[in-house]
Structures are given as C-alpha cells and as structure tokens.
Amino acid sequence: MDDINQDRRRFLGAAAVAAAHLGMLARADAQPARTTLPAIKSGTNASFAPLKQIDAGLLNVGYAEAGPADGPPVILLHGWPYDIYSFVDVTPALASAGYRVIVPFIRGYGTTRFLSDGTVRNGQPSAVAVDIVALMDSLKIDKPILAGFDWGARTANIIAALWPERCKAMVSVSGYLIGSQESGRMPLPPSAELQWWYQFYFATDPGRDGYDKYRHDFSKLIWRLASPKWDFDDATYDRSAAAFQNPDHVAVVIHNYRWRLGLAEGEPKYDDLEKRLAQAPVIMVPTITLEGDANGAPHPDPASYATKFSGKYEHRTITGGIGHNLPQEAPEAFAQAVVDVAKG
C-alpha cells in the first residue's frame, strides 16, 4: 500500500508539472463560458477599450483586446482599406461569450510601426502572415481561432495552410484567397480586369502619388464600390480612415499590389514560403467561409474553392445587401460563425 501511495504521489506530481507546462495550450482549447450571442446590430459600438502596444517580430503592434485573459483566443484580421473598426461590434459580442479577442492593426495601419527604419516596407502576403505569427508568440497565444476578410482572410488562410498547428479554426470571408505572383500575371476577362482597376492604377507613379494625396477620398470610394448597399455615415468611415495616416501605409499598400503583378520584388527571406503558397495548399483546419450577397469587390465563387478545405467545412452566404466589409455590416453573422467554428 505504501508503494502504491508513493506511485500515486509521483503520478500526481508529474501531472501537475505537465498541466503547468501546457497551460497555454489548455487555454487555447478551453470552451467559453457561454456560446449564445446577444443580438448584434451594426453600428451599436463606436470605440474599443484603450489600445495596447507590443513588440512582435519586425513591428510594434497596436491592438485592441477584450474578454477574459484565460478565454479561448480569437484574432480578428482586417484588410484594405479598412482597419480594426471593422470588428467594433463583433469584439464585445465575442468577449461577452467568454473569448479573449485580439484585434491588431496590420503593418502600415493605425498605431502599428516598424521597429527599424531600415526594414523594407513590404506588403507581400507572406510577410503579413509572419507578422501575425510573431504577434501570437509575443502574446503567448499558441493556437487561436483566426477570422478575417480581405487581406485579413488571406493572412488567416496562409497561417492555416503553412502552420496548421498554430490555428485552431478559421472564419474566412470570400473563402480561399491564397495566390502567387504567377497567378497574378494571368490575364482575366475584361469584365474581371475592370474590377481590379485600382491595382493597375497603383502600378503607375501617378497612381502611387494619387493614392498618397487622396488616400481619404480614394478609400472612401473603395468602400462605396465594395459595399454598394451599405449606408455608412461619415463618422463611421472617418474612424477607420484615421488608420490610413500611418507613415508606412502608402508604401505597404502599393508594394502589395505591385508585388501581386510581379512589378515589385519580394524579400528573399520569404521565398520558401511563397513557393509553398504557389502550390495552392489545401487547408485542413475546421473552416467556415462567408460571403455577402452584395459584395462589390472582386471575389471568387464559393464553388471554386470548396475543395481547398479538407477539414470540417461549411459555407454561408449572408443576405440582406451585405457587401465586402462583412464583419462590420453583418456583425452578428460573423460573430456566430466564430462561435460555431470553435466547436470544430
């Protein structure tokens, strides 16, 4: 009996050490206190709690945070030309359901800054994805749910494809957005090329200068074209437009779109990642893809990417005149998708 008791004590001691060592993983897999979301109306909220800053990789990242520190983590990722306010209604809803919600400004937006003046103001997709992995490391978040749209959806796709061990599940507006320079060089039918007019504008020096000079009005035009049925007001737009005054914003945006067309070089340190992404890897993590029924921005048909998800998968079309900025236009549908995909 003494031998049994000693074995039992040794086992319990080892279990305690293991539990402490794996605490971060346990939090990542924890279930929220409740999963019934309140009704969420677009425009209910106009602000976040005071923003935070943290050094992560090449950046000092500005981000909003809400919810319990030990809740299952969710990282919400914005695109261009948008910012963290796309999630201003989604964030408190998920926080109230027990999630730890992180909403970062990506490179070139808001209060996020490069740590070194010598760092290339690179907008290629793999670089942005590496930024978010570095942020996860700095925040000691091992395996969050990733959810986003536009550049943010692409970033979530890349992390889920290249580092599935760092992504519990994913919500992706407009589905599978991993591309390559080679695919970007392929000509499209004229009607499709017309939708990408701004990409060709950015390829010129007058386009770069014009975006710099008129970034407020230019981005507002994109909002209207991408969400033709969204009746946003000036206050809603101006809250986000402030993020475009980041000193690196224009350089990052222009490089992103020129890189896609093969008109700007990427950094060699990302070459191996880009080679893997050029193979259009299948995503294995549980995924819900979303699409608005009035998305005026270029986007693939859901049927074209369904086979790119090999794990538990569902697509949802959100009706009611919902455009490109789906989390801000339909926050309840977006938040519900995060809750549902977490059940994986």
C-alpha positions in Angstrom: 0.0 0.0 0.0 2.9 2.4 0.8 4.4 1.6 -2.7 1.0 2.4 -4.3 0.7 5.7 -2.4 4.2 6.7 -3.4 3.4 5.9 -7.1 0.2 7.8 -6.8 2.0 10.9 -5.4 4.7 10.7 -8.2 2.0 10.4 -10.8 0.0 13.4 -9.4 3.2 15.5 -9.2 4.1 14.7 -12.8 0.6 15.6 -13.9 0.8 18.9 -12.1 4.0 19.8 -13.8 2.6 18.8 -17.2 -0.5 20.8 -16.6 1.5 23.9 -15.8 3.7 23.4 -18.8 0.8 23.0 -21.1 -1.3 25.8 -19.5 -1.2 27.9 -22.7 -2.5 25.0 -24.8 -5.3 24.3 -22.3 -6.5 27.9 -22.6 -6.4 27.7 -26.3 -8.7 24.7 -26.3 -10.9 25.9 -23.5 -14.6 26.4 -24.1 -16.1 29.9 -23.5 -18.4 30.5 -20.6 -21.3 30.6 -22.9 -21.9 30.4 -26.7 -25.2 32.1 -27.0 -24.5 35.5 -28.5 -26.6 38.6 -27.9 -28.4 40.3 -30.8 -25.8 42.4 -32.6 -26.7 45.4 -34.7 -24.2 47.1 -36.9 -23.2 50.5 -35.6 -24.0 49.8 -32.0 -20.4 50.4 -30.8 -18.1 53.2 -31.8 -15.0 52.5 -29.8 -12.7 50.0 -28.2 -11.1 50.0 -24.7 -7.7 51.8 -24.7 -5.5 50.2 -27.3 -2.3 48.3 -26.4 1.1 48.1 -28.0 3.6 45.2 -28.1 6.8 44.5 -29.9 6.4 41.5 -32.2 8.8 40.5 -34.8 9.6 43.5 -37.0 6.8 45.6 -35.6 5.5 47.4 -32.6 1.9 46.3 -33.0 -1.1 48.3 -31.9 -4.1 46.2 -31.0 -7.5 46.1 -29.2 -8.2 43.4 -26.6 -11.4 42.4 -24.9 -12.7 39.4 -22.9 -11.2 37.2 -20.2 -7.4 36.7 -20.3 -7.9 33.0 -19.9 -10.6 32.6 -22.5 -10.1 30.8 -25.8 -8.3 33.2 -28.0 -9.6 34.7 -31.3 -7.6 37.0 -33.6 -9.6 39.2 -35.9 -7.8 40.4 -39.0 -8.8 43.4 -41.2 -8.0 44.2 -44.8 -7.5 47.1 -47.2 -8.8 49.8 -47.0 -10.2 49.0 -43.6 -8.9 48.7 -40.0 -9.8 47.3 -36.6 -13.1 49.2 -36.5 -14.5 46.6 -38.9 -14.7 44.4 -35.7 -16.0 47.1 -33.3 -19.4 45.3 -32.9 -18.0 41.7 -33.2 -15.4 42.2 -30.5 -17.7 42.9 -27.5 -20.1 40.2 -28.5 -17.4 37.5 -28.6 -15.9 38.9 -25.4 -19.2 38.6 -23.6 -19.4 35.0 -24.7 -16.0 34.3 -22.9 -13.5 34.7 -25.7 -10.2 36.5 -25.5 -10.4 38.8 -28.5 -7.3 40.4 -30.1 -7.7 42.9 -33.0 -4.4 44.1 -34.4 -3.6 46.9 -36.8 -1.6 45.1 -39.6 1.6 46.7 -40.9 1.0 50.1 -42.3 -2.1 50.9 -40.4 -3.1 52.7 -37.2 -0.6 52.7 -34.4 1.5 49.8 -35.7 5.0 50.8 -36.5 8.2 49.2 -37.9 10.8 48.9 -35.2 13.6 49.8 -37.7 13.8 52.5 -40.4 15.8 50.0 -42.4 13.1 47.4 -42.7 11.6 47.0 -46.2 8.0 48.4 -46.2 6.9 45.1 -47.7 3.3 44.3 -48.3 3.6 40.8 -49.7 1.1 38.4 -48.2 3.6 36.0 -46.6 5.2 38.9 -44.7 1.9 40.0 -43.2 1.2 36.4 -42.1 4.6 36.1 -40.5 3.8 39.4 -38.6 0.7 37.7 -37.1 2.6 34.6 -36.0 5.1 36.9 -34.3 2.2 38.7 -32.6 0.9 35.3 -31.4 4.3 34.5 -30.0 4.6 37.8 -28.2 1.2 37.5 -26.7 1.9 33.8 -25.7 -1.1 32.7 -27.8 -0.4 29.2 -29.1 -3.4 28.2 -31.2 -6.2 30.8 -31.7 -9.2 30.9 -33.9 -8.3 33.2 -36.9 -11.0 35.2 -38.6 -10.8 37.9 -41.2 -11.8 39.4 -44.5 -9.9 40.8 -47.5 -6.1 40.9 -46.6 -7.1 39.5 -43.2 -8.8 36.5 -44.7 -5.7 35.9 -46.9 -3.5 36.2 -43.8 -5.6 33.7 -41.9 -5.6 31.3 -45.0 -1.8 31.4 -45.1 -1.3 30.7 -41.4 -3.8 27.9 -41.5 -2.1 26.4 -44.6 1.5 26.8 -43.6 1.3 26.4 -39.8 -1.9 24.5 -39.1 -0.5 23.7 -35.6 -1.0 27.5 -34.9 -4.6 27.8 -35.9 -7.5 26.0 -34.1 -10.1 27.0 -36.7 -10.8 29.7 -39.2 -13.5 32.0 -40.5 -12.7 33.4 -43.9 -14.8 35.9 -45.8 -14.6 35.2 -49.6 -13.1 31.8 -48.9 -9.7 30.7 -50.2 -7.5 33.7 -51.1 -4.0 32.3 -51.3 -2.4 33.4 -54.5 1.0 33.9 -56.1 2.8 36.2 -58.5 2.4 33.7 -61.2 -1.3 33.6 -60.9 -1.4 37.4 -60.6 0.2 37.7 -64.0 -2.5 35.6 -65.7 -4.9 37.7 -67.8 -8.5 37.8 -66.9 -11.6 38.5 -69.0 -12.1 42.3 -69.5 -15.1 42.5 -67.1 -13.0 40.9 -64.4 -9.9 43.1 -65.1 -12.2 46.1 -64.7 -12.9 45.2 -61.1 -9.2 45.4 -60.4 -8.8 48.9 -61.9 -7.1 50.2 -58.7 -4.4 47.6 -58.9 -3.4 48.9 -62.3 -3.6 52.5 -61.1 -1.3 51.6 -58.2 1.2 50.2 -60.8 1.9 53.7 -62.0 3.8 56.5 -60.3 0.9 58.9 -60.7 -1.3 56.2 -59.1 1.1 55.9 -56.1 1.2 59.7 -55.7 -2.6 60.0 -56.2 -3.3 57.5 -53.5 -0.9 59.3 -51.2 -2.5 62.7 -51.9 -6.1 61.5 -51.8 -6.0 58.4 -49.5 -9.1 59.6 -47.6 -11.3 60.1 -50.6 -9.8 57.2 -52.5 -10.5 54.7 -49.8 -14.0 56.0 -49.3 -14.7 55.4 -52.9 -13.5 51.8 -52.5 -15.9 51.4 -49.5 -18.8 52.5 -51.7 -17.9 50.3 -54.6 -17.2 47.2 -52.4 -20.3 47.6 -50.4 -22.9 49.3 -52.6 -25.8 48.7 -50.3 -24.1 49.7 -47.1 -25.3 53.2 -46.0 -22.4 54.0 -43.7 -22.1 57.6 -42.4 -19.1 59.9 -42.4 -18.3 59.3 -38.7 -18.1 55.5 -39.3 -15.8 56.0 -42.2 -13.6 58.6 -40.6 -12.9 56.4 -37.6 -11.3 53.9 -39.9 -9.7 56.5 -42.2 -7.6 57.8 -39.4 -5.6 54.5 -39.6 -4.6 55.3 -43.2 -2.5 58.2 -41.9 0.2 55.7 -40.7 3.5 56.9 -42.2 4.1 53.5 -43.8 0.6 53.0 -45.2 1.1 54.0 -48.8 4.4 52.2 -49.2 2.9 48.9 -47.8 -0.3 49.1 -49.9 1.5 50.0 -53.1 4.1 47.3 -52.6 1.3 44.7 -52.0 -0.5 45.4 -55.3 2.7 45.8 -57.3 4.1 42.5 -55.9 0.9 40.7 -57.0 1.5 41.7 -60.6 5.2 40.9 -60.4 6.1 44.6 -60.7 7.8 44.7 -57.3 10.2 42.2 -55.8 9.6 40.4 -52.5 12.2 39.8 -49.9 14.3 36.7 -50.4 13.7 35.5 -46.8 10.1 34.8 -47.8 10.9 32.9 -51.0 10.4 29.5 -49.5 7.0 30.4 -48.1 5.9 31.9 -51.4 7.0 28.7 -53.2 4.8 26.7 -50.9 1.9 29.1 -51.3 2.2 29.0 -55.1 1.2 25.3 -54.8 -2.2 26.4 -53.5 -2.0 24.2 -50.4 -5.2 22.6 -49.0 -6.3 23.9 -45.6 -7.0 21.2 -43.0 -8.3 23.2 -40.0 -12.1 23.5 -39.4 -13.3 26.4 -41.5 -16.4 28.4 -42.2 -16.3 30.7 -45.2 -18.7 33.6 -45.6 -19.8 35.8 -48.5 -22.1 38.8 -48.6 -24.9 38.8 -51.2 -23.9 42.3 -52.3 -20.1 42.1 -52.3 -18.9 44.6 -55.0 -15.2 43.8 -54.6 -13.5 41.1 -56.7 -14.1 37.7 -55.1 -14.2 34.1 -56.2 -17.4 32.0 -56.5 -17.8 29.7 -53.4 -18.0 26.7 -55.6 -14.5 27.4 -56.9 -12.8 26.9 -53.5 -14.9 24.4 -51.6 -12.3 21.6 -52.4 -9.5 23.7 -50.9 -10.7 22.8 -47.4 -10.2 19.2 -46.3 -11.3 19.6 -42.6 -14.8 20.2 -41.3 -16.1 22.9 -43.7 -19.2 25.0 -44.2 -20.0 28.0 -46.5 -22.6 30.6 -45.6 -24.0 33.3 -47.8 -25.1 36.3 -45.7 -28.1 38.0 -47.2 -29.6 41.5 -46.8 -27.4 43.6 -49.0 -24.2 42.7 -47.3 -21.0 43.9 -49.0 -17.3 43.4 -48.7 -16.8 44.6 -45.1 -18.9 41.7 -43.8 -17.9 41.8 -40.1 -18.9 45.5 -39.8 -22.0 45.2 -42.0 -23.2 41.9 -40.5 -21.5 41.5 -37.1 -24.0 39.0 -35.8 -23.4 36.6 -38.6 -19.6 37.0 -38.4 -19.5 36.5 -34.6 -21.8 33.5 -34.9 -19.5 31.9 -37.4 -16.6 32.3 -35.0 -18.6 30.6 -32.2 -19.8 27.8 -34.5 -16.3 27.1 -36.0 -14.9 26.9 -32.5 -17.0 23.8 -31.9 -14.9 22.3 -34.8 
